[in-house]
Amino acid sequence: MRIHRVEIEGFGPFRSRQTIDLDAYAADGIFLISGRTGAGKSSILDAICFALYGSAPRYEDGEKRLRSDHADPEDPTEVALEFTTGGRTWRIERSPEFQRPKKRGDGLTPQKAEARMFERVDGEWIGRAARPVDVATLVDEVIGLTQQQFLQVILLAQGHFARFLLAKNDERQALLRTLFGTKRFEEYEKALDERRKEAVAQVESRSHALTAQLGEAERVAEGLVDPVDGEPPLEERIERIGRAALRARHLAESVDAAERETAQALAAAESLHTERASQREKQQRRDAARATLATLEERADEISGLRAERDAALRAEPVRGAKDAATRALAAVNAAAARLDSAAAAWDDAERPEIDDDPTALDAFVAEAQQRIGAWRPLGDIEARLDADAAALEALRADADATAARAAELEERAKALPQEQKRVQDALDAATGLAATAESLRAAVAQLEAQLAAARSIPALAEVQRQAFEALQQAKRRKDEAEEHLADLQRRRFAGMAGELAAELVDGEACAVCGSTEHPAPATRGDDAVSVDDIEVADAARVAATAAYEAANTALAAADRAHADAQKDAGGRAAEELEAELATKREELTAAEAAATEKDALAAERAALEAEAREHSARSEALVAERTQLEARIAAATETLERNRAAVAEARGAADSVGARIRSEERLVALAAAYAEAQREAARAETAAAEAAELLQAAVDEAGFAAPADALAALRDAAAREALDARVREHETALASTKATLMDLELEVLPDEPVDTAASAEAVATAKAAWSDAVKAHTAAAQRARTLEDAVERVAILHAQIADLAAEAARIRRLADTVAGRAHNSKRMKLETFVLAAELEEIVAAANIRLGEMSGERYRLQHTDALAARGAASGLGLEVMDRYTGRARPPHSLSGGETFLASLALALGLAEVVTSRAGGIRLDTLFIDEGFGSLDAETLDTAMATLDELRQGGRTVGIISHVEAMKEQIPAQLRVEQTPQGWSRVVQDIAVGAA
């Protein structure tokens, strides 16, 4: 992976856009990133990591303040990165989430994080992803490194460099797990442990079930086997249950024979009882049939009368219809006569012409009257519309007058338009000129506001400057006092050293100074002797006082800069002067902004007047045409109204209206038509009544009755006829059935005395009770035998299953304990740790190649799987073999420079192994941000030689350092400088001859 270009804007200390061309250092292969503390050197590496992964290593555990504090609210924050990997060139543009001003209203609103990724194809950038989640997926695909892997193999950032060397076992395991993706082995361990728990739980569950089943079986087997004392072994309990099941089966078979004997006795008793009960029932049916027959024969005369009544009603039924028809015909004659009288009276009372009363003359009158009514009806509709037509005519005349008035007003408006247009144009020109000054006034107001804010802050900053100076003086006094106190203690310590050594002398032992075993006149310690602890306490106080002095000095410098910046930003002007000028400019700006608003309104008004002038001629012509059309319509409406009035007057005659004359004529037509129809209906009713009387007499004769009255007396309704027929047939059926039943029973030989069934019933009850007891005894014995036999089978199966499960659980437990580092695993090394230990050995082998060169073959790293203290996990330990002593030592015992060399070697070895695991990624760009300042000159040269080797194969190495010697050795540099305003900028220095 080679990084070509980094663009940073509004990120960290960089306010304006900074572009870093890393390809410019390709010829040198190594370049130095330098600058003052806090200038933003490490922020360049933060920007690279943020572009790729959306976060920076220095902000992983704290507040993620990626946006520059120097950026104005409207300024953007963006990082862009161009790189090549796998033969394809990519560009990522990413912005973090931050607060920006609202587009409408006051206050801030969150700006969401954004990310885009492009690929360079044929010289053009083609979009491949447009959302942070899609960019993350594509980065993982094209780079193949996680963020942790990237920080270990490409970007060796502050705080991450020596972490791997000095980490504890568990910390190193967590980092290696992230780099090599071995979390699945921990999941294997958890899965095995879950299987172990499940296997043990199954054994326990089946054991509880076996104990419960044995207890239940032993309860059922009570009395079948002899009881035992105490708690017998499991196998003995199972054997006793088997013997009890055999005994229960024998008892069930013996009880089965007794059940069969009682069943045979019950069948014989039930057969005898059934035979006697049948004879008793037939005796009762015979006696009942004899009594029923006597009763039926006594009702013979009654049934004969009912039969005759039923037959007469059936013969008279045809007369019913003829009688009803004659009754209806007579009623129709009476009704027709009444209607005829009413119609004649109404016709006589009406005002009518003199005509004959026969139906033919009346029909002729109706026909002539209807023709007259048809001629008058259209004129009645016209009469109803006369008032509306007159009103419509008046409305047309009013419209014509209004049109004339509008034409006059339009002419007056046309005369006034030129003067109105000139007035609006003059006002628009004035407003345009005033509005043009708004932008310059707005800039002047913003500048004055910034100057005023700076001027108002000067007194407070001066006070802060004074307090910082006083604090510096106090800190200097405390530092001087601490240094003097330490020097005094050291002098007193050296002065009293003889007494301290003398206090440790022992007779017969050699003196540490002169070697003598005799001590004739040892020195004595004074009362004010100074101990080592006193020196250490004083030295710590001196260090703290010195740090406080440096901090106070830094604070004073910051206060001085802030005060000077405020005076510069205020332009040397007083706040009162700035306030007065700002008020004047604000008033002028308000007027200019109002003029801008007024300008838009005047422009709209001018456009409206121009449009009105263009439309004037067309509106005038339209009004003339409208007036001409209205006058033509008025003339036509007047002529039509006069013609309709004359026709209506003629049709009305002497009546109040045409409608009234039509209604009067319609009444006469209705009376004439009703009178003619009533005469014809009366004649038809009399003829129908005569015919109905003749049909009634014919029906009586045919039914065999002497007179209509006899036939009517014999009539019965349908319900009565059905009831008579039912009573006759019921008697006939009962008589025939009773005779048949009695004949069948008389043929059998039955005793006259009633048969006794009580004794046989009692014998059946006794036999049934004996059989029921035998069945219950057999059922209980058989159920007990089956229960015990089933229990024997289940217990045997369950016992065998428990044995198999216990063996399987033991195997799983041994495997789970071994994988989890428990029990027989003497190293207490988990499976994941074992896998990572192999990776660590490979990392150490790769690291020792460079560590041997940088340490003059004195130090070598080596992996150790020694047991950790207090039962902690082991297997991922690191120690340093010192060739000078021939003994291994912990990494924490190395000096600062030695730790740096070992960390660098280990980081480079780790990078090689991780990249080989990630598919052989080529590392064409490498950054190192860690303590070269801890190295002496010779060791620094050795480290530089090692780094120089990294350039082979076209690799580019970037180093962040303050060491002056490195500035001399590395001509290609990227300097990060702070501007007077506080933000930083990037300056690239390319070595002479680089291309």
SULVEN-V21747 format. One record per run of one state. SS is the DSSP state (hx for helix, st for strand, lp for the rest). FROM is the first residue (numbers start at 1). TO is the last residue. If there is no record, write none. Layout:
SS/FROM/TO  SS/FROM/TO
This chain:
lp/1/1  st/2/9  lp/10/10  st/11/11  lp/12/13  st/14/14  lp/15/17  st/18/21  hx/22/25  lp/26/29  st/30/35  lp/36/40  hx/41/53  lp/54/56  hx/57/59  lp/60/66  st/67/67  lp/68/77  st/78/85  lp/86/87  st/88/95  lp/96/97  st/98/101  lp/102/107  st/108/111  lp/112/113  st/114/121  lp/122/123  st/124/129  lp/130/131  hx/132/143  lp/144/146  hx/147/153  lp/154/154  st/155/156  lp/157/162  hx/163/166  lp/167/168  hx/169/180  lp/181/182  hx/183/220  lp/221/221  st/222/222  lp/223/224  st/225/225  lp/226/233  hx/234/298  lp/299/299  hx/300/349  lp/350/358  hx/359/435  lp/436/437  hx/438/495  lp/496/496  hx/497/503  lp/504/531  hx/532/570  lp/571/574  hx/575/652  lp/653/657  hx/658/703  lp/704/707  hx/708/714  lp/715/717  hx/718/747  lp/748/757  hx/758/819  lp/820/830  hx/831/854  lp/855/858  st/859/864  lp/865/868  hx/869/871  lp/872/876  st/877/882  lp/883/886  st/887/889  lp/890/890  hx/891/893  lp/894/895  hx/896/917  lp/918/924  st/925/929  lp/930/931  hx/932/934  lp/935/936  hx/937/949  lp/950/955  st/956/960  lp/961/963  hx/964/969  lp/970/972  st/973/978  lp/979/983  st/984/989  lp/990/995
